[in-house]
Amino acid sequence: MQPVIAYSPSDEALHRLVRIASGNGPHARRAADFLLAWLDAEDHGGWDPRDLSFVDRRTAQDILDVLKSVHKCPASLEYPGMTREIASLTRIWRGPRPQFPADEHF
């Protein structure tokens, strides 16, 4: 028998945002910007809160639900069981990481 996993509203919102960001709908880039900025704003750029006014109500509410959970993990957003999906979002929206030559020692 499989264990039952209880998701919080922010977990459900997170999964919806990842689905939106993985698609090519009108809110995909804004959802991806939010998710990737929380993952690592220095690497992926920041998120503009004004984006909330450019997405539909459900997407805006999902972003707000995830933001409400910040007190649980203030340093970074946790993506339990979603490593592949997040890696895919990074490739889609931010491209491959540049490869730098190894440091030469003189």
N, C-alpha and C positions, 0 to 999 in steps of 0.2 A: 504494500500500500504506500502510495506516494505521500510525503508530508504536505500539509496544506500551508501555503505561504500567504500570509496576510499582507496586503499592500496598503500603504497609507494613501490618502488623496494625492500627496506630492509624488509618490512612486508612480501612480497611475498617470499623473500629469507629465512626469518625466518620460514615460514610455510613449505617450501621445506626441510629445514634442520631438522625440527622436524619430518617430514615424513621419511627422510633418517635415522635419529637416532632411530626411532621407529622400523625400519626393521632389517633384518639380512644380509644386503648387505655388500660389502667390505668396505664401507665408514661409516658405522653406528657408530662404536665406536669413530671415529675421530670427526664426527658431534656432537655426544653426549658429548664428552669431551669439545668441544668448548662451546656448549650451557650451560652445567652445570657449567663450570668454570666461565662464565660470570654471571651466576645466583648467585653463591657464591663460589669463589675460595678457601676460607678457609675451607669450609665444603667438597667441591667436588673435590678439587685438581685443579691445573693449566692446562692451555692449551699450547701446544707446537706449536709455529708458523711454525715449520718445517713440521707439518702435512699437510700444504698446498701443499707440493710437493708430497704427497702420496695419494691425492684424485683426482678425475677427474676435468676437467676445470670448469664444471657447479657448482660443490660443492665448489670448491675453490672460485669461483666468488661470490657464495651466502655468504660464510663466510666473504669475503671482503666487500660485500654490507652491511651486518649487522654491521661490524666493522666501516664502514663510518658513521653510525648513532650514534656513541658513544657520539658525542657532544650534542645530544638531551637528553640523559639520562645517564650521565657519572657514576653515582653511581651503577646502576644495569640495567640489561636488562629487559625491560618490555615484558610480554607475554600476551597481551590483548586477553581475551577469550580462553586462552590455559592452564588454570590451571590444568585440568585433564591430558592433554598430558605431561606437564612438570613433574607432580607428577609421572606419569607412567615411564618417562625416568629416573627419580631419582631411582625408585625401580628397574628398569631393569639393569641400569649401575652401581649403587652404593649400591644396596641392602637396606634392611630395616635398619632404624636407631637403634643403640643398645639401649636397655632399661637399665637404671641405677637405682639401688635401691634408694629410697628416703633418703635424708640425715638424719642421726640419730642425735638427740640432746641429749647431755650428761648433 
